[in-house]
Amino acid sequence: MIDWFAFVLVLVSALVGACVVVSAYSLGIRLLTISGRTPVVTPAEFTDAITIVTPAEIRKAEKQAAKAARKSPLTDGQKRLALVGAYASFALSAIAVLVGVYLIIGEHLFKIFS
């Protein structure tokens, strides 16, 4: 016999957990950008890649990020608050992931070590 209520409960909690993690992380990236610390990630260069990014293109992207940071209309206090909010969003995302891992394996670990 299938416990459909438990099945639906797991489904809903998985969807809510995924939404919390993705929303918190994306909000953190947005706040990090608002604070003037745009994350510029240098793409990996693969030999069989369709597009290979040249060092000139990387410098251009970094220059555009620096220009966008200088044009920000926010005060230093607002940028600092956005940075704190970004770190809080990243922490919330990490906590949600850790809670999910605990819910999956937490009881089993307690059974093993006790």
N, C-alpha and C positions, 0 to 999 in steps of 0.2 A: 504494500500500500504506500502510495506517495503522499508525503505531507506537503500539500500545495501551499499552505500558508508559509511554511519555512522556505520553500522555493521562491515565492514572491518576495519574502523578506530579504533573502540573499540578493535577488535581482535588484530590488530597490536600493538596498544599501550599497551595492557595487556601483550603480549608476550615480547615486548621490556622492559617494566617495570620489569617483572619477571626475565628476563636475567640480567638486571642491578643490581637488588637486590642480586641475587644469585652470580653473578660474583664479585661484590664489597665485599660481605661477605666472600667468599672463598679466595679472594686475601688478605683480612684482616687477616684471620686465617693463611694463608701461611706466610705473613710478620711477624705476631706475633711469629710464630715458628722460622723463620729465626733470629729474634731478640734475641732468647734464652729464650723466655717466653712461652714455650710449655704449652698449656692449658691441664691440666690433670683433667678430669672430673671423679669423683667417681661415678660409676654406682649405681643406686638405687637398693636396695635389696628388692625384693618382695618374699613373702612366696610361691607363686605358679610359680615362675620363672623357666624357663628351666635351666638356668645357674645362679648360685649364685657366685659372686666374693668374694673371701676370703680376709681378711685384708692383708695377705701375698702377694697376687697377686696385690693388690693396691699399696703396698710398692714397689714391683718390677717395676711396671709401672712408679711410681714417680722416682725411682732410674734410670731407663732407660732415662727418660726425662731429668733428671739432667745431666747424662753422655753425652747425645746428645748436651745439651747446652754448656758444657765445651769443646767439640770437635769442636766447630764452628770456621772456619778459618777467620771469619770477625773481623775487628777491632771494638773498642768500638764506634767509630763514625758511622760506617756502621750499627751496631746493633741499635744505637739510631735512625738513619734515617729510618731503617726498622720498628721500633716501631712507629715512627711518621706516616709513611705510613700506618701502620695497623690501627691506630686510625682514620686517614683520610678516609680509606676505610670503616670502620665501620660507620663513620659519613655520608658518601655518601649513604650507604645502608639505614640508618635510614631516611635520607632526602628523598630518593626515596619512602620509605614506607609512610612517612607523606604527600608527594605530592599526592600519590595515594589516601590516605584517604581523603585529601582535595578535590580532583577531584570528589570523590564519594559523600561526604556529605557537602562540603563547601558551595555551593549555598543554600542548604536547611537551613543551620544554619543562613546564612545572612537573609533569608526570615523570619525566626522565630524571630530573634532578632531585626529586623527593622520594 
